[in-house]
Structure formats: C-alpha cells, structure tokens
C-alpha cells in the first residue's frame, strides 16, 4: 500500500447545512466520506485516506451521527460510506477496501459513469 506520512489532499468537514453548496461549487473530484465517532473502520479511514495517492482533489468528511439529513439523502447504511462527486455531478458510491490501488480504481470507475444530480 502506497502510504505517505502527511496529508496529500485537502480535507473539508461538511454538515447538513453546507454539503450541497460545497459539493456543487467545488471544482474537480471530491471523495465524500461518511463516518462516525464510534466506528473503528471510520477512525482507520480518517487516519489512512489523507495519506493515499488517490485521483481526487479533496476529501469531504461528514459525521453521520450529526448529519441525519445527508445520511438519509445519500442512503448511507454502513460506515464508512464513500461517494464520488466531480464538478457538482454525483458519480455514485464507491465500494472498496481502503487500499490505494483498489480504491483509486474504484474512484476511476465511478468517474467513468454519467454523473447525476446530487441526492
């Protein structure tokens, strides 16, 4: 696994109040990650994802416990839940282990889909 010591992409914390505006306005590729404080896999994702060389401009984190509206709209059933957004277009969910090659391939596959409107 390609892992670097420092964050190599920008990170943003989003909420129910600003998720749509940010995702619609941000240029390039955003990886939207729903997490929760009590989730061990989410803690691992928070630690590892910023260090991976992924084909994204930024990581957008949203706390599922505090943002039920976004959780419902995005249909989040398990955590962490990852979604790809590019230039305001929704490219769908990413199903992958948190390993750089597998996750990068999953992001590229999502980007090959026709974008939809944000949920």
Phi and psi in degrees as a GROMACS rama.xvg file:
@    title "Ramachandran Plot"
@    xaxis  label "Phi"
@    yaxis  label "Psi"
@TYPE xy
-75.8863  116.131  UNK-2
-134.412  133.117  UNK-3
-110.54  159.88  UNK-4
-77.3319  -25.4126  UNK-5
-122.213  163.252  UNK-6
-63.3155  134.689  UNK-7
-111.308  -0.694039  UNK-8
-133.751  158.962  UNK-9
-69.9166  151.734  UNK-10
-127.482  139.587  UNK-11
-126.871  146.147  UNK-12
-102.645  120.606  UNK-13
-110.165  160.838  UNK-14
-135.116  174.446  UNK-15
-53.814  -31.7831  UNK-16
-79.1498  -25.2119  UNK-17
-126.214  1.49003  UNK-18
-60.5461  -48.29  UNK-19
-65.17  -48.1187  UNK-20
-59.5943  -46.2595  UNK-21
-64.655  -48.942  UNK-22
-66.1387  -31.5528  UNK-23
-72.6946  -34.5246  UNK-24
-89.296  -26.3344  UNK-25
-71.9837  129.082  UNK-26
-79.6649  153.172  UNK-27
82.1949  -162.412  UNK-28
-97.2997  127.956  UNK-29
-115.701  135.737  UNK-30
-101.669  112.387  UNK-31
-90.5486  123.815  UNK-32
-124.367  118.507  UNK-33
-89.6608  128.932  UNK-34
-135.694  176.965  UNK-35
-147.649  149.394  UNK-36
-59.2659  -40.9679  UNK-37
-85.1989  7.47227  UNK-38
-99.6989  116.948  UNK-39
-63.9073  -40.8884  UNK-40
-64.5261  -31.9859  UNK-41
-69.8023  -39.6391  UNK-42
-62.5542  -41.3046  UNK-43
-61.944  -44.0669  UNK-44
-61.1392  -42.6817  UNK-45
-62.8298  -33.8983  UNK-46
-77.2568  -43.2893  UNK-47
-90.0263  -43.3292  UNK-48
-54.8637  -41.4942  UNK-49
-64.094  -16.2164  UNK-50
-97.6084  -4.90158  UNK-51
-90.4252  142.527  UNK-52
-81.4582  83.9917  UNK-53
-103.729  154.987  UNK-54
-80.5039  57.0742  UNK-55
-135.213  154.352  UNK-56
-86.799  -25.7058  UNK-57
-159.001  159.458  UNK-58
-107.56  129.346  UNK-59
-114.457  111.542  UNK-60
-96.1304  141.329  UNK-61
-140.224  128.604  UNK-62
-79.2024  113.124  UNK-63
-63.4837  -32.1048  UNK-64
-68.6471  -28.9017  UNK-65
-102.586  -3.91665  UNK-66
-135.457  63.7459  UNK-67
-62.0562  -29.0046  UNK-68
-64.129  -46.196  UNK-69
-67.0088  -39.3585  UNK-70
-58.0851  -44.9416  UNK-71
-67.2845  -46.4262  UNK-72
-62.6877  -37.4794  UNK-73
-87.8984  -3.63832  UNK-74
65.4886  41.4247  UNK-75
-76.7836  122.591  UNK-76
-118.859  -17.1686  UNK-77
-140.782  156.425  UNK-78
-124.759  147.41  UNK-79
-70.4707  150.205  UNK-80
-116.347  130.98  UNK-81
-118.969  139.115  UNK-82
-137.782  150.718  UNK-83
-110.39  130.909  UNK-84
-129.476  131.276  UNK-85
-129.882  123.751  UNK-86
49.0592  42.0273  UNK-87
82.0579  -2.8536  UNK-88
-98.6736  136.886  UNK-89
-89.4574  120.527  UNK-90
-103.737  1.6674  UNK-91
101.461  -176.813  UNK-92
-79.1864  153.642  UNK-93
-115.951  122.428  UNK-94
-108.007  108.365  UNK-95
-163.777  153.567  UNK-96
-70.5146  162.005  UNK-97
-87.8993  54.9815  UNK-98
-114.731  138.871  UNK-99
-56.1946  -49.1169  UNK-100
-67.1593  -45.6067  UNK-101
-65.2353  -43.2433  UNK-102
-69.0672  -41.0288  UNK-103
-61.5365  -42.0524  UNK-104
-62.9262  -40.9658  UNK-105
-65.2608  -39.1316  UNK-106
-64.827  -45.6843  UNK-107
-61.4596  -38.9831  UNK-108
-63.616  -43.6628  UNK-109
-61.3603  -39.1216  UNK-110
-67.8625  -19.2447  UNK-111
-79.2638  -11.4978  UNK-112
-81.1119  153.793  UNK-113
-68.4779  126.467  UNK-114
-69.1317  150.546  UNK-115
-116.153  177.446  UNK-116
-71.7011  153.458  UNK-117
-59.2225  145.816  UNK-118
